[in-house]
Amino acid sequence: MTGIRLYNTRTRRKEAFAPIDPADIRMYVCGPTVYDRAHLGNARPVVVFDVLFRLLRHVYGADHVTYVRNFTDVDDKINARAREMQAGGDARDLNAIIRALTDQTIAWYRADMGALGTLRPTHEPRATDYIGQMIAMIDTLVARGHAYPAEGHVLFDVRSYARYGRLSGRTVEDMIAGARVEVAPYKRDPMDFVLWKPSAADEPGWESPWGRGRPGWHIECSAMSRELLGESFDIHGGGIDLQFPHHENEIAQSCCAHPDADFARVWMHNEMVQVDGKKMSKSLGNFFTVRDLLEQGWPGEVIRFVMLSTHYRKPMDWTEEKAREARGVLHRFFSHVASEPPSHPDPRVVEAVKDDLNTSLAISHLHALAKEGDGGALRASLNFLGFDMTTLGGGWTDVASTGAVSENDALASEIVARAVDRRRKAKAAKDFESADAIRDLLVSAGVILHDKKDGKTQWEIPSKVDVAKLQTLK
C-alpha cells in the first residue's frame, strides 16, 4: 500500500505527503465571505477538501487531524449588502444588520454544504473573533519593516519580501502589468496591499495603534491559521482563483511575521466550475447556488457525485445530463447496498484517492465493486467518499405525473430495497409463500431481480415501473 501523494502548487509537482507530525495533521482551507448563498463554484473546494479530510482521518486516525475553514464576516461586500438592506427599509443600525446577515448566511452555508455530504471542519473561526491576533501580526510586520502606516491604513511592502510571487510564478512587474491594482497616493508601490483600513462611524470597527478600523482580507487567514494551527502546518487549500493575490499575500505576511517558520508546506488548489462548458456568470444566465439546485430536486449526493467525477485539478462542467447520469448510477449502487452492512473500503478506492485525490478513478472502482457483487465493500467505499447510503433514498422526488417513474427515481429504489430485504428475511425464516408473493409483485411491477448463489439479490428498475403496485409494498 502506497502513501499519500499530493500535487503541491508551490513546487508544481506531485509529492509524497510527509506530515510535520503524524500525530497532529493540520490543514487550513479558505472559507466564504458570508453575505449571500454559496454558489456551485464556492461548493467545489468544500467537497474536494472534504475528501482529503476523510482520507487523512482514514490514514492517520480521526483524532489526529485538525481541519480549519474560516468565515470572513467583516468585508466591504458585507457592508454593501447591509446598506442595501437599510435602503430597502431595514430600520436597524448597520452593525446589527451585519451581525444578523452573517449569522443567517453562515447557517445557510452549513446547511447547504451538509446537504452535499461534507463533514464539519474541526474549527470554523469567524474573522471578527480574531481581530486582536490580526492587530498583533500587523504590529509585528510594521516593527520588522515589512509594513507601513499611511493615512489611517497599514500596507504590506511587497518589495520587502524577495520571494513574493513564488506561489503564482510571476514577478512583481508582471503582476503590476497584468493585474487591476488599487491606485492610491499613500501606496509606496502599486502592488502593496492593505492590512488595515479605516472604518466609517457606522461601520464595524476596532481600535488599533493606527486608529479605528478593520482588517484587510488577506491578514485574516494568516492570523487565524497561526492561532489555530501554529506558525507551520501541513496543507493549505482553496480554489485556483485564490492563488493570486490572496494566497500569495498570505505567504508574504506569514513568512515575514514568522521568518523561522514554514507557514504551509503543501499548497493545493482546485480548478473552477463551468456550466454547459461556459464560465458560470449571472450575465449568461447560468449562475446558480447550491440551494437553487437542491430546490430544483437535485439531491446533494448527485451534486457531490458530479463534482467527484472530475479530477479536482481540472475544470468541472455541470450539466443536467451529467446530473441525470449521476442519479442513475447512485440508484444502481443503492440497489446493491440497500440491505448490506458496510465492511471496509476497497483498497483500490483508497489507493486512488491517495494518489492526489483521484476520485474519478475511485468511482470507476465503485462500478467494478457493483459488478463483483461485493455490497459490503461497495457501501463502505461509498461512505469513505462521503456518500451516506442509509439516507440515499430520502427526499428524491422525481415521480412523473403520469404515474411512471424512471430508473433514476429514488422513491422506487427505497420501496424496492425494503421489499427485497423483507423477502430475504422471509426466505431465511422459511416463509417461502411470503417471499414468493413479494417476488411476484416486484416482477409484475416491472422490477428485474437477480438472485445470486450466495443468497443475495441484486435488482434493477427499468425505465418504467407500475407505481401503484410498488406502493402496495410500502
C-alpha positions as CSV (number, residue, x, y, z in Angstrom):
1,M,0.0,0.0,0.0
2,T,1.4,3.3,-1.0
3,G,1.5,6.6,0.9
4,I,-0.5,9.7,0.1
5,R,0.8,11.8,-2.8
6,L,-0.5,15.4,-3.4
7,Y,0.2,17.9,-6.1
8,N,1.9,20.9,-4.5
9,T,1.1,24.2,-6.3
10,R,4.2,25.8,-4.8
11,T,6.6,23.2,-6.3
12,R,4.4,22.4,-9.3
13,R,4.8,18.6,-8.9
14,K,3.2,15.7,-7.1
15,E,5.0,14.9,-3.9
16,A,4.8,12.2,-1.2
17,F,3.0,13.7,1.7
18,A,5.3,13.9,4.8
19,P,3.4,15.4,7.7
20,I,5.2,17.6,10.2
21,D,3.8,15.5,13.0
22,P,1.9,12.3,12.0
23,A,0.0,12.5,15.3
24,D,-1.1,16.1,14.5
25,I,-2.0,16.6,10.8
26,R,-3.1,20.2,10.2
27,M,-5.0,21.7,7.3
28,Y,-6.4,25.1,6.5
29,V,-8.9,25.9,3.7
30,C,-10.1,29.4,2.9
31,G,-13.9,29.7,3.6
32,P,-16.6,32.0,2.3
33,T,-17.3,35.7,2.7
34,V,-20.7,35.5,4.3
35,Y,-23.2,37.8,2.6
36,D,-25.1,35.5,0.3
37,R,-25.9,31.9,-0.6
38,A,-23.0,29.7,-1.7
39,H,-22.9,29.1,-5.5
40,L,-21.7,25.9,-7.1
41,G,-18.2,27.3,-7.5
42,N,-18.0,28.0,-3.8
43,A,-19.0,24.4,-3.1
44,R,-16.3,22.7,-5.1
45,P,-13.4,23.3,-2.7
46,V,-15.6,22.3,0.2
47,V,-16.3,18.9,-1.4
48,V,-12.7,18.5,-2.6
49,F,-11.1,19.2,0.7
50,D,-13.8,17.1,2.5
51,V,-12.5,14.1,0.6
52,L,-8.9,15.0,1.7
53,F,-10.1,15.4,5.3
54,R,-11.7,12.0,5.1
55,L,-8.6,10.4,3.6
56,L,-6.3,11.9,6.3
57,R,-8.7,10.7,9.0
58,H,-8.7,7.2,7.4
59,V,-4.9,7.0,7.2
60,Y,-3.9,8.8,10.4
61,G,-6.9,8.5,12.6
62,A,-9.8,10.9,13.2
63,D,-8.3,12.2,16.4
64,H,-5.0,13.2,14.7
65,V,-6.4,15.6,12.1
66,T,-7.3,19.2,12.6
67,Y,-9.1,20.9,9.8
68,V,-9.8,24.7,9.9
69,R,-12.1,26.6,7.5
70,N,-12.9,30.2,8.2
71,F,-15.8,32.5,7.8
72,T,-15.0,36.0,6.6
73,D,-17.6,38.1,8.4
74,V,-16.0,41.5,8.1
75,D,-15.7,42.8,4.5
76,D,-16.7,45.6,2.2
77,K,-19.2,43.3,0.3
78,I,-20.9,42.5,3.6
79,N,-21.1,46.2,4.4
80,A,-22.6,46.9,0.9
81,R,-25.2,44.2,1.3
82,A,-26.2,45.6,4.7
83,R,-26.5,49.1,3.3
84,E,-28.8,47.7,0.6
85,M,-31.0,46.2,3.3
86,Q,-31.1,49.6,5.1
87,A,-32.1,51.3,1.8
88,G,-34.8,48.7,1.4
89,G,-36.4,49.7,4.8
90,D,-34.4,47.7,7.4
91,A,-34.5,50.2,10.4
92,R,-31.7,48.6,12.4
93,D,-28.3,50.1,12.7
94,L,-25.7,48.8,10.2
95,N,-23.8,46.7,12.8
96,A,-27.0,44.9,13.9
97,I,-27.9,44.2,10.2
98,I,-24.4,42.9,9.5
99,R,-24.5,40.5,12.5
100,A,-27.9,39.2,11.5
101,L,-26.9,38.9,7.9
102,T,-23.6,37.0,8.7
103,D,-25.3,34.7,11.2
104,Q,-28.0,33.8,8.7
105,T,-25.6,33.3,5.9
106,I,-23.4,31.0,8.0
107,A,-26.4,28.9,8.9
108,W,-27.3,28.7,5.2
109,Y,-23.8,27.7,4.3
110,R,-23.6,25.0,6.9
111,A,-27.0,23.6,5.8
112,D,-26.1,23.6,2.1
113,M,-22.7,22.1,2.5
114,G,-24.1,19.5,4.8
115,A,-26.6,18.5,2.1
116,L,-23.5,17.7,-0.1
117,G,-22.4,15.2,2.5
118,T,-19.4,17.2,3.8
119,L,-18.1,16.9,7.3
120,R,-17.9,20.0,9.5
121,P,-14.3,21.1,10.0
122,T,-12.7,20.8,13.4
123,H,-12.7,24.6,13.7
124,E,-14.8,27.2,11.8
125,P,-13.4,30.6,13.1
126,R,-15.2,33.8,12.4
127,A,-12.7,36.6,11.5
128,T,-14.3,39.0,13.9
129,D,-13.3,36.8,16.8
130,Y,-9.6,37.1,15.9
131,I,-9.2,40.9,15.5
132,G,-6.7,41.0,18.4
133,Q,-4.5,38.4,16.7
134,M,-4.6,40.3,13.4
135,I,-3.6,43.6,15.0
136,A,-0.7,41.9,16.8
137,M,0.5,40.4,13.5
138,I,0.2,43.7,11.7
139,D,2.2,45.3,14.5
140,T,4.9,42.7,14.1
141,L,5.1,43.4,10.4
142,V,5.4,47.1,10.9
143,A,8.2,46.6,13.5
144,R,10.1,44.3,11.2
145,G,9.9,46.8,8.3
146,H,7.6,44.8,6.1
147,A,4.6,47.1,6.5
148,Y,4.0,50.9,6.9
149,P,1.1,53.1,8.2
150,A,-0.3,55.7,5.8
151,E,-3.3,57.9,6.2
152,G,-5.1,55.6,8.6
153,H,-4.2,52.5,6.6
154,V,-1.4,49.9,7.1
155,L,0.0,48.4,3.9
156,F,2.3,45.5,3.3
157,D,5.5,46.4,1.4
158,V,5.8,43.7,-1.3
159,R,9.3,44.7,-2.2
160,S,10.4,43.8,1.3
161,Y,9.7,40.1,0.6
162,A,12.1,38.8,-2.0
163,R,10.1,35.6,-2.6
164,Y,6.9,37.4,-3.4
165,G,5.3,35.7,-6.5
166,R,6.8,32.3,-5.9
167,L,3.5,30.6,-5.5
168,S,1.9,32.1,-8.6
169,G,5.2,32.0,-10.6
170,R,5.1,35.7,-11.5
171,T,7.4,38.7,-10.9
172,V,6.1,41.8,-9.2
173,E,6.5,43.6,-12.5
174,D,4.4,41.0,-14.3
175,M,1.7,41.3,-11.6
176,I,1.6,45.1,-12.0
177,A,1.2,44.8,-15.7
178,G,-1.5,42.2,-15.6
179,A,-3.5,43.0,-12.6
180,R,-6.0,45.6,-11.6
181,V,-4.5,47.2,-8.6
182,E,-5.9,50.0,-6.5
183,V,-4.1,53.3,-7.2
184,A,-3.7,55.3,-4.0
185,P,-1.4,58.2,-3.3
186,Y,-0.4,56.7,0.1
187,K,1.0,53.5,-1.5
188,R,4.8,53.2,-2.0
189,D,4.2,50.6,-4.7
190,P,1.1,49.8,-6.7
191,M,1.2,46.1,-5.6
192,D,1.3,47.0,-1.8
193,F,-1.8,45.6,-0.2
194,V,-3.9,46.7,2.7
195,L,-3.5,45.1,6.1
196,W,-5.7,47.6,8.0
197,K,-8.1,50.2,6.8
198,P,-10.2,53.0,8.5
199,S,-13.9,52.4,9.2
200,A,-16.7,54.9,8.8
201,A,-18.5,55.8,12.0
202,D,-21.4,53.5,11.3
203,E,-19.3,50.6,10.0
204,P,-17.8,47.7,12.0
205,G,-14.5,48.9,13.5
206,W,-11.9,48.2,16.2
207,E,-9.4,50.4,18.0
208,S,-5.8,49.8,16.9
209,P,-2.4,51.7,17.0
210,W,-3.4,53.2,13.6
211,G,-6.8,54.4,14.5
212,R,-10.3,52.8,14.5
213,G,-10.7,50.5,11.5
214,R,-11.0,46.9,10.3
215,P,-8.6,44.3,8.8
216,G,-7.8,43.7,5.2
217,W,-9.0,40.4,3.8
218,H,-5.6,38.7,3.5
219,I,-4.4,39.2,7.1
220,E,-7.5,37.4,8.4
221,C,-6.4,33.9,7.2
222,S,-2.8,34.4,8.2
223,A,-3.8,35.3,11.8
224,M,-6.5,32.6,12.2
225,S,-4.3,29.8,10.8
226,R,-1.4,30.8,13.0
227,E,-3.7,30.9,16.1
228,L,-5.4,27.6,15.4
229,L,-2.7,25.6,13.6
230,G,0.6,27.2,14.6
231,E,3.3,29.0,12.6
232,S,3.9,25.9,10.4
233,F,1.3,23.5,9.3
234,D,0.8,20.8,6.7
235,I,-1.7,21.8,4.0
236,H,-3.3,25.0,2.8
237,G,-6.1,24.7,0.2
238,G,-8.6,26.7,-1.8
239,G,-9.8,27.5,-5.3
240,I,-7.4,28.4,-8.0
241,D,-8.9,31.9,-8.1
242,L,-7.3,32.4,-4.6
243,Q,-3.8,31.6,-5.7
244,F,-3.2,35.2,-6.5
245,P,-3.5,37.6,-4.8
246,H,-4.9,36.0,-1.6
247,H,-2.6,33.1,-1.1
248,E,0.4,34.9,-2.4
249,N,-0.3,37.7,0.1
250,E,-0.9,35.2,3.0
251,I,2.5,33.7,2.4
252,A,4.2,37.1,2.3
253,Q,2.6,38.2,5.6
254,S,3.1,35.0,7.5
255,C,6.7,34.3,6.4
256,C,7.7,37.9,7.2
257,A,5.9,37.9,10.6
258,H,7.4,34.4,11.4
259,P,10.6,34.1,9.3
260,D,11.8,30.9,11.1
261,A,8.6,29.0,10.2
262,D,7.4,27.3,7.0
263,F,3.7,28.6,7.1
264,A,2.1,25.9,4.9
265,R,4.2,23.1,3.5
266,V,1.7,21.9,0.8
267,W,-0.5,24.2,-1.3
268,M,-3.5,22.7,-3.1
269,H,-5.9,24.4,-5.5
270,N,-9.0,23.1,-7.2
271,E,-9.9,24.3,-10.7
272,M,-13.1,26.3,-11.5
273,V,-16.7,25.2,-12.2
274,Q,-18.3,25.7,-15.6
275,V,-21.9,25.2,-16.6
276,D,-22.6,23.6,-20.0
277,G,-19.0,24.3,-21.0
278,K,-19.2,28.1,-20.2
279,K,-17.9,30.1,-17.3
280,M,-20.6,30.5,-14.6
281,S,-21.9,34.1,-14.9
282,K,-25.0,36.0,-13.9
283,S,-24.9,37.8,-17.3
284,L,-25.1,34.5,-19.1
285,G,-28.0,33.3,-17.0
286,N,-26.1,30.1,-15.9
287,F,-25.3,31.2,-12.4
288,F,-27.0,29.3,-9.6
289,T,-26.5,28.5,-5.9
290,V,-26.3,25.1,-4.3
291,R,-29.7,25.9,-2.8
292,D,-31.1,26.5,-6.2
293,L,-30.1,23.0,-7.3
294,L,-31.4,21.4,-4.2
295,E,-34.8,23.1,-4.6
296,Q,-34.8,22.0,-8.3
297,G,-34.9,18.5,-7.0
298,W,-31.2,17.5,-7.4
299,P,-30.1,15.7,-4.3
300,G,-26.9,16.7,-2.6
301,E,-25.5,13.2,-3.3
302,V,-25.9,13.8,-7.0
303,I,-24.2,17.2,-6.9
304,R,-21.3,15.6,-4.9
305,F,-21.1,12.7,-7.4
306,V,-20.9,15.1,-10.4
307,M,-18.1,17.1,-8.7
308,L,-16.1,14.0,-7.8
309,S,-16.4,12.6,-11.3
310,T,-13.8,15.2,-12.5
311,H,-10.3,15.4,-11.0
312,Y,-10.1,18.4,-8.8
313,R,-7.3,20.0,-10.8
314,K,-9.4,20.0,-14.0
315,P,-12.3,22.4,-14.7
316,M,-15.6,20.8,-13.7
317,D,-18.5,21.1,-16.1
318,W,-22.0,20.9,-14.6
319,T,-24.7,19.8,-17.0
320,E,-28.1,18.3,-16.4
321,E,-27.1,15.3,-18.5
322,K,-24.3,14.6,-16.1
323,A,-26.6,15.1,-13.1
324,R,-29.1,12.6,-14.6
325,E,-26.4,10.0,-15.2
326,A,-25.1,10.5,-11.6
327,R,-28.6,10.0,-10.2
328,G,-28.9,6.7,-12.2
329,V,-25.5,5.4,-11.1
330,L,-26.2,6.2,-7.4
331,H,-29.5,4.4,-7.6
332,R,-27.9,1.3,-9.1
333,F,-25.3,1.5,-6.3
334,F,-28.1,1.8,-3.8
335,S,-29.7,-1.3,-5.2
336,H,-26.5,-3.3,-4.4
337,V,-26.1,-2.0,-0.8
338,A,-29.6,-1.3,0.5
339,S,-29.6,-4.4,2.7
340,E,-25.8,-4.7,3.2
341,P,-23.9,-3.6,6.3
342,P,-20.6,-1.8,5.4
343,S,-17.4,-3.8,5.7
344,H,-14.2,-1.9,4.8
345,P,-13.4,0.5,1.9
346,D,-12.0,-1.4,-1.0
347,P,-8.2,-0.9,-1.2
348,R,-8.4,0.1,-4.9
349,V,-10.7,3.0,-3.9
350,V,-8.5,4.1,-1.1
351,E,-5.4,3.9,-3.3
352,A,-7.0,6.0,-6.0
353,V,-7.8,8.8,-3.5
354,K,-4.3,8.6,-2.0
355,D,-3.0,9.4,-5.5
356,D,-3.7,13.2,-5.4
357,L,-7.4,12.7,-4.8
358,N,-8.1,10.8,-8.0
359,T,-11.8,10.5,-7.3
360,S,-12.7,9.8,-10.9
361,L,-10.6,6.6,-10.8
362,A,-12.1,5.8,-7.4
363,I,-15.6,5.9,-8.9
364,S,-14.5,3.5,-11.7
365,H,-13.6,1.1,-8.9
366,L,-17.1,1.5,-7.4
367,H,-18.5,0.3,-10.7
368,A,-16.3,-2.7,-10.5
369,L,-17.4,-3.5,-7.0
370,A,-21.0,-3.3,-8.1
371,K,-20.3,-5.8,-10.9
372,E,-18.5,-8.1,-8.4
373,G,-21.5,-8.1,-6.1
374,D,-19.5,-7.0,-3.0
375,G,-22.2,-4.9,-1.4
376,G,-20.4,-4.5,1.9
377,A,-17.2,-3.2,0.4
378,L,-19.2,-1.0,-2.0
379,R,-21.2,0.5,0.8
380,A,-18.0,1.2,2.9
381,S,-16.3,2.7,-0.1
382,L,-19.2,5.0,-0.8
383,N,-19.1,6.0,2.8
384,F,-15.4,6.7,2.5
385,L,-16.1,9.0,-0.4
386,G,-18.8,10.9,1.6
387,F,-22.0,9.1,0.3
388,D,-24.2,8.0,3.2
389,M,-26.2,5.2,1.7
390,T,-28.5,5.0,4.7
391,T,-30.1,8.3,3.5
392,L,-29.7,8.0,-0.2
393,G,-33.3,7.2,-0.9
394,G,-34.7,10.0,1.2
395,G,-36.2,13.1,-0.4
396,W,-35.6,12.1,-4.1
397,T,-39.0,13.1,-5.7
398,D,-38.7,12.5,-9.4
399,V,-42.1,10.7,-9.8
400,A,-43.7,11.7,-13.1
401,S,-47.3,12.9,-13.1
402,T,-48.2,10.0,-15.5
403,G,-47.6,7.5,-12.7
404,A,-44.5,6.1,-14.3
405,V,-41.0,6.6,-12.8
406,S,-37.6,6.5,-14.4
407,E,-34.8,4.3,-13.2
408,N,-33.5,7.4,-11.5
409,D,-36.3,7.6,-9.1
410,A,-35.1,7.1,-5.5
411,L,-38.6,6.6,-4.1
412,A,-38.9,3.5,-6.2
413,S,-35.4,2.4,-5.2
414,E,-36.3,2.8,-1.5
415,I,-39.5,0.8,-1.8
416,V,-37.8,-2.0,-3.8
417,A,-34.9,-2.1,-1.4
418,R,-37.1,-2.6,1.6
419,A,-39.2,-5.2,-0.2
420,V,-36.1,-7.1,-1.2
421,D,-34.9,-7.1,2.4
422,R,-38.3,-8.4,3.6
423,R,-38.1,-11.1,1.0
424,R,-34.6,-12.1,2.2
425,K,-35.8,-12.3,5.8
426,A,-38.9,-14.3,4.8
427,K,-36.7,-16.8,3.0
428,A,-34.4,-17.1,6.0
429,A,-37.4,-17.8,8.1
430,K,-38.5,-20.4,5.5
431,D,-41.7,-18.4,4.9
432,F,-41.5,-19.1,1.2
433,E,-45.1,-18.2,0.5
434,S,-44.5,-14.6,1.6
435,A,-41.1,-14.5,-0.2
436,D,-42.7,-15.6,-3.4
437,A,-45.5,-13.1,-3.1
438,I,-43.1,-10.3,-2.7
439,R,-41.1,-11.5,-5.7
440,D,-44.2,-11.9,-7.9
441,L,-45.4,-8.4,-7.0
442,L,-42.0,-6.8,-7.7
443,V,-41.7,-8.6,-11.0
444,S,-45.2,-7.7,-12.1
445,A,-44.4,-4.1,-11.3
446,G,-41.5,-4.3,-13.7
447,V,-38.6,-4.7,-11.4
448,I,-35.8,-7.1,-12.5
449,L,-34.5,-9.4,-9.8
450,H,-31.2,-11.3,-9.9
451,D,-30.9,-14.0,-7.2
452,K,-27.2,-14.8,-6.6
453,K,-25.8,-18.1,-5.5
454,D,-24.6,-16.6,-2.2
455,G,-28.3,-15.8,-1.3
456,K,-28.1,-12.1,-2.1
457,T,-30.4,-10.4,-4.6
458,Q,-29.5,-7.7,-7.0
459,W,-32.2,-5.7,-8.6
460,E,-32.7,-3.1,-11.3
461,I,-35.5,-0.7,-12.1
462,P,-36.1,-0.3,-15.8
463,S,-37.3,2.9,-17.4
464,K,-40.9,2.4,-16.3
465,V,-42.5,0.6,-13.5
466,D,-46.0,0.4,-12.1
467,V,-46.1,2.8,-9.3
468,A,-49.4,1.7,-7.9
469,K,-48.1,-1.8,-7.5
470,L,-44.9,-0.6,-5.8
471,Q,-46.9,1.5,-3.4
472,T,-48.6,-1.6,-2.1
473,L,-45.2,-2.9,-0.9
474,K,-44.5,0.1,1.4
